[in-house]
Amino acid sequence: MNAQELWKRFQTSLCQVPALDVSLDVSRMAFDDDFVERMRPALDKAFAAMDALEKGAIANPDEDRMVGHYWLRAPELAPSAEITAEIKDTLAAIEAFAAKVHAGAIRPERKPKFTRVLSIGIGGSALGPEFLADALGDPTTDKLHAHFIDNTDPDGIARELERIGAALDETLVVVMSKSGGTPETRNGMLVVAEAFRAAGLDFAKHAAAVTGAGSKLDQTVTKEGWLARFPMWDWVGGRTSETSAVGLVPGLLQGLDMKAVLAGAAAMDEATRVHDAARNPAALLALTWYLATDGRGSKDMVVLPYKDRLLLFSRYLQQLVMESLGKRLDLDGNRVDQGISVYGNKGSTDQHAYVQQLRDGVNNFFATFIRVLEDGGAGGEVEPGVTPGDYLHGFLLGTREALFANDRKSATITVPRVDARIVGALIALFERTVGFYATLVGINAYHQPGVEAGKKAAASVLALQDQARAGLSATPQTADQIAAAVGAPESAETIYLVLEHLAANGRATMTRGSHPGLTTFQAV
Ligand SMILES: O=P(O)(O)OC[C@H]1O[C@H](O)[C@H](O)[C@@H](O)[C@@H]1O
């Protein structure tokens, strides 16, 4: 296809959302009219399923749940007056809480005001807040400085606590967990609570939570009398919870314009309710995913935002897309092994890392460029008439064309700038695209049965570690001997690995043999 034909295709296929000044260009996806026609029945089914979902159908059949993240930014569309009121009341309560914190009416034990917010959560209870804090925050003007703990890595937790340092006494901790029982989050909370105690502070007077009613975390909040607790509803999935209390609490405390995030998401929701793929960017994007991956994830999605503030977007999208679409079974119980792999950081930085392979190597991906029109920053010219932003934009167009010239497909989303409204719109665009795509390939996007397997296995590793520790004595023993002694001969390898870890941390003594089977362990 020559430049003139591409220019024509660009003009005829560009999907615009005037309310947001956002557009989706699929001209480099090799779309033909036949494909759209062929997909029309499947897409009509996806539109109907989405309409039903928004009206409160049980869209997550395995868990017998409604799927209501779209109501969070248009509460009047919720299927019951009760849900509408809950959404509105929660937003009002969070706004009031944040305003009191900012004014010092809710204050730490010893200081006049909170100056930092430390969010503890993982997965859907961390990725959205982390993305927004980085995309929209400004350390010089944020009302509270934002910190995150999103793992059970002791070193990672210690590093974040060191960054807070002496300001711990003016830090508001927000523990977020829908289930209220996620071990990584609980561990982060326990270590942080201990740090407060060690500093002579009452943790409860510095803590708030976002969690499901009646969860373990909810019970702790009540028992210890924390500052506040905001709800996570069972009809909001973790990976689609950025516009629920999960995003609102840390965002509003940091001072981000979360109302604009909600408004941007609502505007994108309206644009993506249209039953016409040519005018509905989420439907069109879902079709590109189908086209690019043969409807079975045969190619990876590389997300390339040319804007540093969007760095964490691909990490956020990894969970949204991969946890939603990565499914073994379809809705009828057939084995399908679905999914689309997502990765990416930012352009043009990635140009100097892996774009070589994208252009010349294995053709196993399609790219999604995010093009931001307004440059921001200090401006200034680096050459007569040329700014650093011109370079950034030039690299985007150049990379896109270089890829296309070598038969590498891409879609390009253009946004005017990175602000709260646009970030809300981007989140809503991908949420809806995932929903449409899931119907196109016949899977449940809203459950995550596979995650349980890893959690159960981890629990049995810890149980085995207990047994192995109990089996240690002053006599040197190999992993096989300990495994046999504790009645788990088939678990010698796991016992070897957990004891090696304990030894590295001074909780067992290890003498390495010439191979693992000859290595011995003793109690310290
Ligand atoms: O919010 P939580 O209940 O703590 O869950 C945090 C995360 O953990 C799980 O492993 C799920 O797979 C994720 O979807 C979820 O976002």
PDBQT file of the ligand as one rigid body, heavy atoms in Angstrom, charges set to zero:
ROOT
HETATM    1  O1  LIG A 601      -7.892  -6.723  46.521  1.00  0.00    +0.000 OA
HETATM    2  P1  LIG A 601      -7.472  -8.099  46.932  1.00  0.00    +0.000 P 
HETATM    3  O2  LIG A 601      -8.617  -8.948  47.352  1.00  0.00    +0.000 OA
HETATM    4  O3  LIG A 601      -6.385  -8.042  47.965  1.00  0.00    +0.000 OA
HETATM    5  O4  LIG A 601      -6.879  -8.796  45.664  1.00  0.00    +0.000 OA
HETATM    6  C1  LIG A 601      -5.715  -8.385  45.025  1.00  0.00    +0.000 C 
HETATM    7  C2  LIG A 601      -5.476  -9.203  43.783  1.00  0.00    +0.000 C 
HETATM    8  O5  LIG A 601      -5.270 -10.526  44.161  1.00  0.00    +0.000 OA
HETATM    9  C3  LIG A 601      -5.697 -11.626  43.450  1.00  0.00    +0.000 C 
HETATM   10  O6  LIG A 601      -4.664 -12.524  43.327  1.00  0.00    +0.000 OA
HETATM   11  C4  LIG A 601      -6.446 -11.440  42.155  1.00  0.00    +0.000 C 
HETATM   12  O7  LIG A 601      -6.027 -12.316  41.155  1.00  0.00    +0.000 OA
HETATM   13  C5  LIG A 601      -6.401 -10.039  41.647  1.00  0.00    +0.000 C 
HETATM   14  O8  LIG A 601      -7.428  -9.881  40.708  1.00  0.00    +0.000 OA
HETATM   15  C6  LIG A 601      -6.577  -9.056  42.759  1.00  0.00    +0.000 C 
HETATM   16  O9  LIG A 601      -6.602  -7.755  42.247  1.00  0.00    +0.000 OA
ENDROOT
TORSDOF 0
